[in-house]
């Protein structure tokens, strides 16, 4: 698996604020509770090396370790480019079968599979740590999750090869996306940009109709002047995504992330 920082490279322009060692008080004041000129609540921030101390950051790079701990567990795997594709489906398989079929191999192989139209397999938004408490010992809830009501409502795993993607969408909770292995790139749009994001009809009104990296401006003309923030996550980094902020996420390499949702 590996997914080391070098495979993603520290390239590409990052416009998100990136800081290390942010105090609880400063995080709440300057990022969680901050209101923008357009009434937007919250400001994204990349918390540099926030979870670098997690045992997971080194242990989970070893496929044999993951196979030993969770290889026999049955998990739901998403198949397809993204969950809004017509060809999207889900399939139950063991973690071992998932890693053998979709994760093992280098990132160039993942690129060839994706560009050739082959299915990309993604273990997405799955409560793996409830299913396997032994794996949970390799991570630690960040202290920032105690702010607000301090109620963590979900801890989810996101695991897959390069090119796994979540289309632009919003979540109703505070979100701390912690990067364990590999590199992820995130594009964020403030809630005030919602009219330009062309939300889908219910029940998927939290998901944009726009392919934000390759927009069809004839179909979505308001998107032409949308404002956004770009963030890149490397192993040990975490990204704070405030409630209601649109975000599109794509893995640049084999990637394992853990998200904490809280109120």
Secondary structure, DSSP 4 states (H G I P E B T S, - for coil): ----HHHH-S-S---S-EESS--HHHHIIIIIS-B-TT--B---EEETTTTTT-THHHHTT-HHHHHHHHTT-EEEEEESSSTTSTT-EEEEEEHHHHIIIIISS-HHHHHHHHHTTPPPEEEEEE-HHHH-HHHHTT----GGGGSTT--EEEEEEEEE-TT-EEEEE--SSEEEEEEEES-EEEEEE-GGGHHHH-BPSTTSTTBBSS-TTS--TTT-GGGGG---EEEEE-TT-EEEE-TT-EEEEEESSSEEEEEEEE-
